[in-house]
């Protein structure tokens, strides 16, 4: 049974490892925490998937999205944005009727729109990865220590606001600053594993080795 330390948001599990509290002792959430969240990503399709799913998550729990992720991948052509950009009204109705995903018409239409905008962005910048990693915050923009109190106090950052504003100017939707910051955390643009989580030092090592696009 994991033991939670309320003051720092860290739990110690039966395997002896310390983790961020938010995975809640759930096995699928633990795998996401351990094997994916905050690890640097440069693959355009994965980046598109992540930012779209963060948009679907708005107003819901991430666990809900995580458990439907394979259904989302099936519904949205593996988040190949060139294929999604070609979706038409019939596809929208198909998706609205798909009980395996979040049947929010506005978010579905937004995903198709953002696929078209992603194609434009790649044509201009070379890749989504090159665009997003160009916003990587420098040391001066990051807190000295990533603590539970700091994260709760700042659901957005100056960088997430800049990215959000720029994406909106380019016609993207469902990309508010809070959504963008969750995306930044998920794809490793920042390392927000809490101080004391075993993944934090590992991800710092991965970030040092990561070749920026």
C-alpha positions as CSV (number, residue, x, y, z in Angstrom):
1,X,0.0,0.0,0.0
2,X,1.4,3.4,-1.0
3,X,2.1,5.8,1.8
4,X,1.4,9.4,1.0
5,X,3.3,12.3,2.4
6,X,0.7,15.2,2.4
7,X,3.3,18.0,2.7
8,X,5.3,17.1,-0.4
9,X,2.9,15.1,-2.6
10,X,5.2,12.1,-2.7
11,X,4.2,8.5,-2.1
12,X,6.4,5.5,-1.4
13,X,5.1,2.3,-3.0
14,X,5.4,-1.3,-2.1
15,X,8.3,-1.6,-4.7
16,X,10.2,1.0,-2.5
17,X,10.1,3.7,-5.2
18,X,8.8,7.2,-4.5
19,X,6.4,8.7,-6.9
20,X,4.2,11.8,-7.5
21,X,1.0,11.3,-5.5
22,X,-1.4,12.0,-8.4
23,X,-1.3,8.5,-10.0
24,X,-3.4,7.4,-7.0
25,X,-2.2,3.9,-6.7
26,X,-3.8,2.8,-10.0
27,X,-1.7,0.5,-12.1
28,X,-2.5,2.0,-15.5
29,X,-1.9,5.5,-14.1
30,X,1.3,4.4,-12.6
31,X,2.6,3.1,-15.9
32,X,1.7,6.4,-17.5
33,X,3.5,8.3,-14.7
34,X,6.6,6.0,-14.9
35,X,6.9,5.3,-18.6
36,X,5.6,8.4,-20.4
37,X,4.7,11.5,-18.5
38,X,7.4,14.2,-18.8
39,X,9.7,12.2,-21.0
40,X,10.9,14.3,-23.9
41,X,9.0,13.7,-27.2
42,X,10.0,14.8,-30.7
43,X,7.7,12.7,-32.8
44,X,5.1,14.9,-34.6
45,X,2.3,12.4,-34.5
46,X,2.8,11.8,-30.7
47,X,2.9,15.6,-30.1
48,X,-0.3,16.1,-32.1
49,X,-2.0,13.3,-30.1
50,X,-0.9,14.8,-26.8
51,X,-2.1,18.3,-27.5
52,X,-5.4,17.0,-28.9
53,X,-6.1,14.7,-25.9
54,X,-5.2,17.5,-23.5
55,X,-7.9,19.5,-25.2
56,X,-10.4,16.7,-24.8
57,X,-9.4,16.5,-21.1
58,X,-10.5,20.0,-20.4
59,X,-13.2,19.8,-17.7
60,X,-12.6,16.1,-17.2
61,X,-10.0,13.9,-15.4
62,X,-7.0,12.8,-17.3
63,X,-7.6,9.2,-16.2
64,X,-10.9,9.3,-18.2
65,X,-8.9,10.3,-21.3
66,X,-6.1,7.8,-20.6
67,X,-8.5,4.9,-20.4
68,X,-10.1,5.9,-23.7
69,X,-6.8,6.7,-25.5
70,X,-6.8,3.5,-27.7
71,X,-10.3,4.3,-28.7
72,X,-9.3,7.9,-29.6
73,X,-6.4,6.5,-31.6
74,X,-8.7,4.2,-33.6
75,X,-11.2,7.0,-34.1
76,X,-8.7,9.6,-35.2
77,X,-6.5,7.6,-37.6
78,X,-3.7,7.2,-35.1
79,X,-3.6,11.0,-34.8
80,X,-2.0,11.2,-38.3
81,X,-2.9,14.8,-38.8
82,X,-2.7,14.6,-42.5
83,X,-5.5,12.0,-42.4
84,X,-7.5,13.8,-39.7
85,X,-7.3,17.0,-41.8
86,X,-9.3,15.2,-44.5
87,X,-12.2,14.3,-42.2
88,X,-15.5,15.6,-43.4
89,X,-19.0,16.2,-41.9
90,X,-19.7,12.4,-42.1
91,X,-16.7,11.8,-40.0
92,X,-17.8,14.3,-37.4
93,X,-21.2,12.6,-37.1
94,X,-19.4,9.2,-36.9
95,X,-17.3,10.5,-34.0
96,X,-20.1,12.2,-32.2
97,X,-21.8,8.8,-32.2
98,X,-18.7,6.9,-31.0
99,X,-19.3,5.9,-27.3
100,X,-15.6,4.9,-27.0
101,X,-14.4,8.5,-27.0
102,X,-15.6,11.8,-25.5
103,X,-18.5,12.8,-27.7
104,X,-18.1,16.5,-27.6
105,X,-18.9,18.0,-31.0
106,X,-16.8,21.2,-30.4
107,X,-13.7,19.2,-29.4
108,X,-14.1,16.8,-32.3
109,X,-14.4,19.7,-34.8
110,X,-11.5,21.4,-33.1
111,X,-9.3,18.3,-33.6
112,X,-10.0,18.3,-37.3
113,X,-9.4,22.0,-37.5
114,X,-6.1,21.7,-35.5
115,X,-5.0,18.9,-37.9
116,X,-5.2,21.4,-40.8
117,X,-3.4,24.0,-38.7
118,X,-0.7,21.4,-37.9
119,X,0.0,20.9,-41.6
120,X,0.4,24.6,-42.0
121,X,2.7,24.8,-39.1
122,X,4.9,22.0,-40.4
123,X,5.1,23.7,-43.8
124,X,6.3,26.8,-42.1
125,X,8.6,25.5,-39.3
126,X,9.6,22.1,-40.6
127,X,8.0,20.0,-37.9
128,X,5.7,20.4,-34.8
129,X,8.6,19.3,-32.7
130,X,10.8,22.1,-33.9
131,X,8.0,24.6,-33.2
132,X,7.2,23.4,-29.7
133,X,10.8,22.8,-28.6
134,X,11.7,26.4,-29.6
135,X,9.6,27.5,-26.6
136,X,11.5,25.4,-24.1
137,X,11.8,27.6,-20.9
138,X,15.2,28.5,-19.7
139,X,16.4,27.9,-16.2
140,X,15.4,31.4,-15.1
141,X,11.8,30.7,-16.0
142,X,11.6,27.5,-13.9
143,X,11.1,27.2,-10.2
144,X,14.2,26.3,-8.1
145,X,12.3,23.3,-6.8
146,X,9.2,21.7,-8.3
147,X,7.0,21.3,-5.3
148,X,3.3,20.4,-4.9
149,X,2.6,23.9,-3.6
150,X,4.3,25.5,-6.6
151,X,2.4,23.4,-9.1
152,X,-1.0,24.1,-7.5
153,X,-0.3,27.8,-7.4
154,X,0.7,28.0,-11.0
155,X,-1.6,26.0,-13.4
156,X,-0.2,28.1,-16.2
157,X,3.2,29.7,-16.9
158,X,4.5,32.6,-19.0
159,X,5.6,30.1,-21.6
160,X,2.2,28.3,-21.8
161,X,0.6,31.7,-22.3
162,X,3.0,32.5,-25.1
163,X,2.4,29.2,-26.9
164,X,-1.4,29.5,-26.4
165,X,-1.5,33.0,-27.9
166,X,0.7,32.0,-30.8
167,X,-1.4,28.9,-31.6
168,X,-4.6,30.8,-31.4
169,X,-3.2,33.4,-33.9
170,X,-2.5,30.5,-36.2
171,X,-6.1,29.3,-35.9
172,X,-5.8,26.5,-33.4
173,X,-8.6,25.9,-30.9
174,X,-9.0,24.4,-27.4
175,X,-5.4,25.4,-26.7
176,X,-5.8,27.7,-23.7
177,X,-2.8,28.3,-21.4
178,X,-3.8,25.6,-18.8
179,X,-4.3,23.0,-21.6
180,X,-1.0,24.0,-23.1
181,X,0.8,23.8,-19.8
182,X,-0.5,20.3,-19.3
183,X,0.8,19.4,-22.7
184,X,4.2,20.9,-21.9
185,X,4.3,18.7,-18.8
186,X,3.2,15.6,-20.7
187,X,5.6,15.9,-23.6
188,X,8.7,16.8,-21.5
189,X,9.1,20.5,-22.5
190,X,9.3,20.8,-18.7
191,X,10.1,18.2,-16.0
192,X,7.4,18.6,-13.4
193,X,7.8,15.3,-11.5
194,X,8.0,16.5,-7.9
195,X,11.1,16.7,-5.9
196,X,11.6,13.3,-4.4
197,X,9.9,11.4,-7.2
198,X,12.3,8.8,-8.6
199,X,11.3,9.8,-12.2
200,X,12.5,13.3,-11.7
201,X,16.3,12.6,-11.8
202,X,15.7,10.0,-14.6
203,X,13.9,12.6,-16.7
204,X,16.5,15.2,-16.1
205,X,19.1,12.7,-17.5
206,X,16.9,12.1,-20.5
207,X,16.5,15.8,-21.1
208,X,20.3,16.3,-21.0
209,X,20.7,13.5,-23.6
210,X,17.7,14.6,-25.8
211,X,18.6,16.1,-29.1
212,X,16.4,19.2,-29.6
213,X,14.9,19.4,-33.1
